[in-house]
Amino acid sequence: MTAVAVAQRRRRAFSLAKLTILLAFVVIFLIPIYVLLVTSFKPLTEADPGQAWNLPQTWTVEAWRVAWEKLAPGLWNSVLLAVPGSILSCALGSMNGYVLSKWRFPGADVLFTLFLFGMFIPYQGVMIPLVQLLVGLNELTGMQGVWYGGIPGLVLAHVVYGIPISTLIFRNYYVTIPDELIEASRVDGAGMLRTYWSVVLPVSGPAIAVVIIWQFTSLWNDFLFAVFLTGPQSWPATVMLNNIAGAQATPYSQQMAAAILASIPTMVIYVLLGRFFMRGLMAGALKG
Amino acid sequence: MRRVRTWLPGLLLVAPSIVAIGVFVYGMLGWNFQLAMTDKHDEVSEGEFVGLTNFIDIWDEARWHLSVQHAIVFTIAFVAGALVLGWFLAFLMEKGVRGEGTFRAIYLFPMAVSFVATGIVWRWLMNSGTGERAVGLNRLFDWLGLPQWQWFRDPDWGMAAMALPAIWQMSGYVMALFLAGFRGVPEELREAARVDSCTEWGVYRHVVLPLLRPVTLSALIILGHISLKVFDLIVAVSGKQIITDVPAVFMWVAVFDSHDPAKGATIASYIVLSVAVFVIPYLIWSVRKERRP
């Protein structure tokens, strides 16, 4: 056998080993999903531990029906939270990113760094004052249960604390637009807003997609803000899910069905628009 | 004057965000610190300034010691686990494998799901029942002839088990970071090292790994700051139980169950400080690095 053939065989064996390990990890990664699905379709009679890993003998959507009934108000609240929240984040992030990359003022870099710190702060550090502020807003506006205990207050919090990541994503995207384009528009007499509207915004599509997806996912999945700021009327799906699952009486099949229901929107986005999701993740790593 | 006219509109456009960040991030961090330095231990009292008393007194509480220990064990297990697994997966994939897109999609998808939802499955998987009552992983391990565990109920290593769901959730992200890092290593550099009769391992050791350092640092920072403030996952898997208490859960209990704002603010301040000590240098470093061409 020639040396080349040996090397080739060794390489093939190596890549086979790699593939095997990767497949083993796929199985491990999918175990929780298997459990979720299988358990959610089981009738109560098959709840005993001995059959824990078996497929259901009789498939039923009963658990799904009950879970849907319990979770539906929360899911709706989550929609009311995540849709306006992500659109507002997108608008603010886009304007900030534009200015910080193309219409810079003295100290823009320092300001940007100060913004970025807002991305990393543990929100626990602002939570108690935030509650007090929103309670104050309730009294000030005479709107009980709107700011503190309501969805508008939760949207406000998410939009404000979403400014850093949205700004970062847009800024890093706008940096790639050639300065000449902006200059040309300036020479034509267009002002800042005009340039934004006619030159920058039309090419912002990918960044808008990244921010919407990223913000939608984090708003939808948020638990911390929701648990501190909302009440029973405005609980989003995560809090409601945790309450359902925390109740001793709730059978596993319902808990798992509810968990899947609460995850469907973000899963669908991930499957359909995973490419943009990835870019948002990378922006989180501060890679310019 | 003309220069001012060129940048002023920009500043005005960003002004709302500057105000918002100023008030909601820096103002509230300050407010929280200030609250932590008062004796406002119930909802109604005014709160007199007591300096750092709360920051010192909390160390007399057994529960605080426990929650700090838990956070440390969790952080070590989670950061090391996610870093090693993520790196390993990226290492296996970096030269390209068949179906790479599918592998990536599967490793990454847990990130799209909330900790609250996945916590429900993991609580089932890590059920501590053994023998006849075993469900979840213990039942599976029983079949496979492996020992059964207490998982997150283990008094010593419970928090390391608690890191398993977090590793499952985040290692795909680390993989994606490292994969981008691996692919960013110019092929010419590897080629040059090979020409200098480096073995494949040598190429890794001397060319690829040093170039991965910035990615590793980013991953460390991201995992570390997630870990120190971990909350959702713990609540979803075990609720408010002392056996898995961490500072973020303790703070929640202090605010809602003990109705002690000053104590909650003190714990929150400690969480912020623990993150700030490594995030601030990192941010300054990365912004400076970016400015240098």
Interface residues (C-beta under 8 A of the other chain):
Chain A: S15 K18 L19 I21 L22 F25 V26 F29 L30 I31 P32 V35 L36 T39 P49 G50 A52 W53 L92 M95 N96 Y98 V99 L100 W103 R104 F105 P106 D109 L111 F112 T113 L114 F115 L116 F117 G118 F120 I121 P122 Y123 Q124 G125 V126 M127 I128 P129 L130 L133 A157 V160 Y161 I163 P164 T167 G191 M192 L193 T217 W220 N221 D222 F223 L224 V227 F228 T238 L241 N242 A245 G246 Y252 Q255 M256 A258 A259 I260 A262 S263 T266 M267 I269 Y270 V271 G274 F277 M278 L281 M282 G284 A285 L286 K287 G288
Chain B: W7 L8 P9 G10 L11 L13 V14 P16 S17 I18 A20 I21 F24 V25 Y26 G27 M28 L29 W31 N32 L35 L89 L92 M93 V97 R98 F103 A105 I106 Y107 L108 F109 P110 M111 A112 V113 S114 F115 V116 A117 T118 G119 I120 V121 W122 R123 W124 L125 G129 E132 R133 A134 V135 G136 R139 L140 W143 W168 G172 Y173 A176 L177 A180 V215 S218 A219 I221 I222 H225 L228 K229 F231 D232 V235 A236 G239 P247 A248 M251 W252 V255 P261 G264 A265 I267 A268 S269 I271 V272 V275 A276 V279 I280 L283 I284 S286 V287 E290 R291
